[in-house]
Amino acid sequence: QVQLVESGGGSVQAGGSLNLSCVASGVVYSSYCMGWVRQAPGEDREGVAAIYPGGGGTYYADSVKGRVTISQNNDKNTLALQMNSLKPEDTAMYYCVATYCTARYRPRLLEYAYSGQGTQVTVSS
């Protein structure tokens, strides 16, 4: 059974940084795509970043490109999202997501099968 538990959210001022972390259990990193999505109040979920197995690279949404870095530590079963130069529009609940994938089968980030409970990020101006 896949379980994803996020931490690291908080309140920061614009320009600040946060490092979100996700501890994953039941996930085999060599067979799973991992990522982060976010949802602001009254808004649809938005894909933020993804990392693909087997050195398959990463994906970043245009809205965060250049400001965030996704990484994973297979030994510790953790996924991280380092966020810098935060803006008020980054305010949202951030969810760690995961799904089985292969080089030929890569679901859209918003279609990942598993999600954690989320961690809140609030950026004030």
Salt bridges, closest charged atoms under 4 A:
GLU46 OE1 - ARG38 NE 2.76
ASP62 OD1 - LYS65 NZ 3.17
ASP90 OD1 - ARG38 NH1 2.93
ASP90 OD2 - ARG67 NH1 2.76
GLU111 OE2 - ARG108 NH1 3.27
